[in-house]
């Protein structure tokens, strides 16, 4: 018996993998349906399709270019291959796969705490004491599973805010904006859903509302819907397992500090935990490669946080070079070790920024 808390994409994918292996799996979700509220931008790399087949059922746009804007409004256009998801459809696609494999989903069931080796779950006014061989927390950045198990200590977050807006957009190009006056410690974005609607937003550690409103004003956008949420900052010291309790996805803090994306790493963590349960392997050992890559993203983010605006301008100017663009297009940015090496090898002027990688180890979030 396996109980998964949270019917987001990572929990649903984990349920699918385990149910397919013959385990009895229950998914408990506090909301009345999957995929709400929407709390992410929805851009993914093609790495996603190693886990889930690409489908028009949930892919609503594709991009062949990103326009990266410097603080002085200069920009580089970089070719790439990325996709935009309808997260509500995607979450439900994976939930349907889990149910088809035999998993059962229980909506309006909110996890409260662990008590006497059972999960206390509230449905309306009724308390259920759920017993299982394994409990898997897939319940987001402020995971109640992690909190009740004592695994949520000292977690830090970016605060993300975005709005769906109307305008005229180049459908297959999304835009990112860098600068300490735009989104200090992160970046801003405009991601088209179509030629007439887009998702515009940013993330910061503090004063997010102030910078978000500045962004909307500067781009002259009128919001038609607001979205947003917390983005956990990966912490290599974060414990993700205790006894028969496992954390995956955002609940484990498995998001890239560079971009805030966590879907690919979340699905990979679901794959790893299912393998550990099926084959009786050690989760902390099997998760090492994933955590190594996330730590590298964290170091890169720390180094970027040291940049002054003129250094952002220099980096973006280098991004105009065809050689750099080809490396960025051909290499996997989810796992960036090889990408970093090639960038510095082929463009030695980037090596001057290595000093920030050293500084970032001493000066963390």
ROVOPA-283396 format. One record per residue (C-alpha): x, y, z negated; residue in three letters. Coordinates in steps of 0.2 Angstrom, whole numbers. Each point is the difference from the previous one (the first is absolute). Layout:
residues N
REC  x  y  z  residu
REC  X  Y  Z  ALA
...
end
This chain:
residues 365
REC  x  y  z  residu
REC  0  0  0  UNK
REC  7  17  5  UNK
REC  -7  17  -4  UNK
REC  5  15  11  UNK
REC  -5  17  -6  UNK
REC  -3  12  14  UNK
REC  -8  -2  17  UNK
REC  12  11  9  UNK
REC  10  -7  15  UNK
REC  14  -7  -10  UNK
REC  -11  -9  -12  UNK
REC  -11  -6  14  UNK
REC  15  -7  10  UNK
REC  7  -8  -16  UNK
REC  -17  -8  -2  UNK
REC  -1  -6  18  UNK
REC  18  -8  -2  UNK
REC  -5  -9  -16  UNK
REC  -17  -6  5  UNK
REC  7  -7  16  UNK
REC  11  -11  -10  UNK
REC  -15  -7  -9  UNK
REC  0  10  -16  UNK
REC  -16  7  -8  UNK
REC  2  19  1  UNK
REC  -11  13  -7  UNK
REC  2  18  4  UNK
REC  -7  13  -12  UNK
REC  -3  18  7  UNK
REC  -7  14  -10  UNK
REC  -8  10  15  UNK
REC  -16  -6  9  UNK
REC  10  -4  15  UNK
REC  18  -2  7  UNK
REC  9  15  8  UNK
REC  -6  14  -10  UNK
REC  5  13  -5  UNK
REC  13  3  14  UNK
REC  16  5  -8  UNK
REC  13  -1  14  UNK
REC  4  8  17  UNK
REC  0  -17  8  UNK
REC  16  1  11  UNK
REC  9  -17  2  UNK
REC  15  -7  10  UNK
REC  -2  -15  11  UNK
REC  8  -10  -14  UNK
REC  -18  -1  -7  UNK
REC  -4  -12  14  UNK
REC  12  -13  -6  UNK
REC  -14  -3  -14  UNK
REC  -16  4  9  UNK
REC  -4  -1  19  UNK
REC  -2  17  8  UNK
REC  -19  3  3  UNK
REC  -11  14  6  UNK
REC  -11  -4  -14  UNK
REC  11  10  -12  UNK
REC  13  9  11  UNK
REC  -7  17  6  UNK
REC  15  8  7  UNK
REC  17  -3  6  UNK
REC  15  12  0  UNK
REC  15  1  12  UNK
REC  8  16  -7  UNK
REC  2  9  -16  UNK
REC  4  19  0  UNK
REC  11  4  -15  UNK
REC  -1  18  -5  UNK
REC  14  9  -9  UNK
REC  -2  15  -13  UNK
REC  4  12  14  UNK
REC  -14  -7  11  UNK
REC  13  -8  12  UNK
REC  -4  -18  3  UNK
REC  5  -17  8  UNK
REC  -11  -12  9  UNK
REC  5  -18  -4  UNK
REC  -7  -15  10  UNK
REC  -7  -14  -11  UNK
REC  -14  -13  0  UNK
REC  -12  2  -15  UNK
REC  -18  -3  -3  UNK
REC  -14  8  -10  UNK
REC  -12  -11  -10  UNK
REC  -18  2  -5  UNK
REC  3  -5  -18  UNK
REC  -18  -5  -4  UNK
REC  -1  -11  15  UNK
REC  18  -7  -3  UNK
REC  -4  -4  -18  UNK
REC  -16  -9  4  UNK
REC  8  -10  15  UNK
REC  12  -7  -13  UNK
REC  -14  -3  -12  UNK
REC  -10  -10  13  UNK
REC  16  -11  3  UNK
REC  1  -3  -18  UNK
REC  -18  -5  -2  UNK
REC  1  -11  16  UNK
REC  14  -9  -8  UNK
REC  -11  -3  -16  UNK
REC  4  14  -12  UNK
REC  -15  8  -9  UNK
REC  -1  19  -3  UNK
REC  -9  8  -14  UNK
REC  -4  19  3  UNK
REC  -5  12  -15  UNK
REC  12  -10  -11  UNK
REC  12  11  -9  UNK
REC  15  -8  -9  UNK
REC  1  7  -18  UNK
REC  15  -9  -9  UNK
REC  8  -17  -4  UNK
REC  -6  -8  -16  UNK
REC  4  -17  -6  UNK
REC  8  -5  16  UNK
REC  -16  5  10  UNK
REC  -5  15  11  UNK
REC  -14  10  -7  UNK
REC  -10  6  15  UNK
REC  -15  11  -1  UNK
REC  -15  -2  11  UNK
REC  -13  14  -4  UNK
REC  -3  -3  -18  UNK
REC  6  -18  -1  UNK
REC  18  -5  -5  UNK
REC  7  -15  8  UNK
REC  15  -9  -7  UNK
REC  9  -7  15  UNK
REC  12  -15  -2  UNK
REC  12  -4  14  UNK
REC  17  -8  2  UNK
REC  7  15  9  UNK
REC  -5  19  -1  UNK
REC  5  11  14  UNK
REC  -1  19  -1  UNK
REC  -3  8  16  UNK
REC  -10  15  -7  UNK
REC  10  15  5  UNK
REC  12  13  -7  UNK
REC  -8  1  -17  UNK
REC  -2  -19  -1  UNK
REC  -10  -4  -16  UNK
REC  7  -18  2  UNK
REC  18  7  -1  UNK
REC  -6  12  -15  UNK
REC  -8  -14  -10  UNK
REC  15  -12  3  UNK
REC  12  14  -5  UNK
REC  8  2  17  UNK
REC  -5  18  4  UNK
REC  12  9  -11  UNK
REC  9  16  7  UNK
REC  -7  -1  17  UNK
REC  1  16  10  UNK
REC  -10  6  15  UNK
REC  -2  11  15  UNK
REC  -17  8  2  UNK
REC  -6  -1  17  UNK
REC  -14  11  7  UNK
REC  -7  0  18  UNK
REC  -16  5  10  UNK
REC  -8  -5  15  UNK
REC  0  15  11  UNK
REC  -7  5  17  UNK
REC  11  8  14  UNK
REC  9  -3  16  UNK
REC  14  -14  -1  UNK
REC  11  -9  11  UNK
REC  -7  -17  -4  UNK
REC  15  -11  0  UNK
REC  12  12  -9  UNK
REC  0  3  -19  UNK
REC  10  14  -8  UNK
REC  10  1  -16  UNK
REC  6  16  -9  UNK
REC  15  1  -11  UNK
REC  5  14  -12  UNK
REC  1  5  -18  UNK
REC  -14  13  3  UNK
REC  -11  -12  9  UNK
REC  0  -16  -11  UNK
REC  15  0  -12  UNK
REC  7  -18  -3  UNK
REC  -10  -7  14  UNK
REC  -8  6  17  UNK
REC  -17  5  8  UNK
REC  -8  -9  15  UNK
REC  -14  2  13  UNK
REC  -5  -17  7  UNK
REC  -13  0  14  UNK
REC  -14  -12  -1  UNK
REC  -6  6  17  UNK
REC  3  15  11  UNK
REC  -13  10  -11  UNK
REC  3  -7  -18  UNK
REC  15  -2  -10  UNK
REC  6  -4  -18  UNK
REC  10  14  -7  UNK
REC  9  -1  -17  UNK
REC  15  0  -11  UNK
REC  7  -7  -16  UNK
REC  10  8  -14  UNK
REC  5  -4  -18  UNK
REC  -9  15  -6  UNK
REC  -11  15  5  UNK
REC  -7  -11  14  UNK
REC  -16  10  2  UNK
REC  9  16  2  UNK
REC  11  -6  14  UNK
REC  -14  -10  8  UNK
REC  -11  16  2  UNK
REC  15  9  7  UNK
REC  2  -13  13  UNK
REC  -19  1  5  UNK
REC  1  19  1  UNK
REC  16  0  10  UNK
REC  -7  -12  13  UNK
REC  -17  8  -1  UNK
REC  -9  -16  -3  UNK
REC  -18  -2  -6  UNK
REC  -2  -16  -10  UNK
REC  -14  -11  3  UNK
REC  4  -13  -13  UNK
REC  13  -1  -14  UNK
REC  10  -15  -5  UNK
REC  15  -4  -11  UNK
REC  8  -10  -14  UNK
REC  15  -4  -10  UNK
REC  16  -8  9  UNK
REC  10  -10  -13  UNK
REC  19  4  1  UNK
REC  10  -17  1  UNK
REC  10  -3  -16  UNK
REC  12  -15  1  UNK
REC  -1  -2  -19  UNK
REC  -19  -3  1  UNK
REC  -5  -17  -5  UNK
REC  -13  -8  11  UNK
REC  -3  -17  -9  UNK
REC  -5  -5  -17  UNK
REC  -4  -18  -4  UNK
REC  -14  -5  12  UNK
REC  -3  18  6  UNK
REC  7  7  16  UNK
REC  0  17  7  UNK
REC  0  3  19  UNK
REC  -2  15  12  UNK
REC  -3  17  -8  UNK
REC  -4  -8  -17  UNK
REC  19  -5  0  UNK
REC  6  17  7  UNK
REC  5  -8  16  UNK
REC  -1  16  11  UNK
REC  14  9  10  UNK
REC  6  16  -8  UNK
REC  5  6  17  UNK
REC  -17  0  7  UNK
REC  -13  -6  -13  UNK
REC  -5  -14  11  UNK
REC  -2  -17  -9  UNK
REC  -11  -11  11  UNK
REC  14  -11  8  UNK
REC  9  -2  -17  UNK
REC  -17  -3  -9  UNK
REC  -4  -14  13  UNK
REC  18  -7  -2  UNK
REC  -2  -1  -19  UNK
REC  -17  -9  2  UNK
REC  9  -12  12  UNK
REC  14  -3  -13  UNK
REC  -12  -2  -15  UNK
REC  -10  -13  9  UNK
REC  16  -9  5  UNK
REC  5  0  -18  UNK
REC  -16  -7  -6  UNK
REC  -1  -13  13  UNK
REC  18  -6  -1  UNK
REC  2  4  -19  UNK
REC  14  13  4  UNK
REC  6  15  -11  UNK
REC  -8  16  5  UNK
REC  14  11  -6  UNK
REC  12  -9  10  UNK
REC  -10  -1  16  UNK
REC  -4  18  -1  UNK
REC  18  6  0  UNK
REC  2  4  19  UNK
REC  -16  10  0  UNK
REC  6  10  -16  UNK
REC  17  3  8  UNK
REC  -8  8  15  UNK
REC  -12  11  -11  UNK
REC  15  5  -11  UNK
REC  9  6  16  UNK
REC  -16  10  5  UNK
REC  1  8  -18  UNK
REC  18  4  2  UNK
REC  -3  8  17  UNK
REC  -15  10  -7  UNK
REC  11  6  -15  UNK
REC  14  6  13  UNK
REC  -13  9  11  UNK
REC  -6  9  -16  UNK
REC  17  8  -1  UNK
REC  -1  8  17  UNK
REC  -2  18  2  UNK
REC  -11  7  14  UNK
REC  15  3  12  UNK
REC  5  -18  -2  UNK
REC  -17  -6  5  UNK
REC  2  12  15  UNK
REC  17  -8  5  UNK
REC  -7  -18  -2  UNK
REC  -15  3  11  UNK
REC  12  8  13  UNK
REC  10  -16  0  UNK
REC  -16  -9  3  UNK
REC  -2  8  17  UNK
REC  15  -11  6  UNK
REC  -5  -14  11  UNK
REC  12  -12  -8  UNK
REC  -8  3  -17  UNK
REC  -17  -1  7  UNK
REC  4  -17  8  UNK
REC  6  -7  -17  UNK
REC  -15  6  -9  UNK
REC  -12  -7  12  UNK
REC  9  -18  1  UNK
REC  3  -3  -18  UNK
REC  -12  -5  -14  UNK
REC  -2  15  -13  UNK
REC  -9  -12  -12  UNK
REC  16  -8  -5  UNK
REC  13  15  3  UNK
REC  17  -7  -4  UNK
REC  5  -4  18  UNK
REC  -8  16  7  UNK
REC  10  11  -12  UNK
REC  16  -9  5  UNK
REC  -3  2  19  UNK
REC  -5  18  -2  UNK
REC  16  5  -9  UNK
REC  11  -11  11  UNK
REC  -7  8  16  UNK
REC  -2  17  -6  UNK
REC  15  4  -12  UNK
REC  -7  18  -4  UNK
REC  -14  -9  -10  UNK
REC  14  -7  -11  UNK
REC  2  17  -9  UNK
REC  -17  -3  -8  UNK
REC  6  -16  -8  UNK
REC  6  11  -15  UNK
REC  -19  1  -5  UNK
REC  -1  -19  -1  UNK
REC  14  1  -13  UNK
REC  -9  15  -9  UNK
REC  -17  -8  0  UNK
REC  7  -15  -10  UNK
REC  4  12  -14  UNK
REC  -15  11  2  UNK
REC  -15  -10  1  UNK
REC  -19  4  0  UNK
end
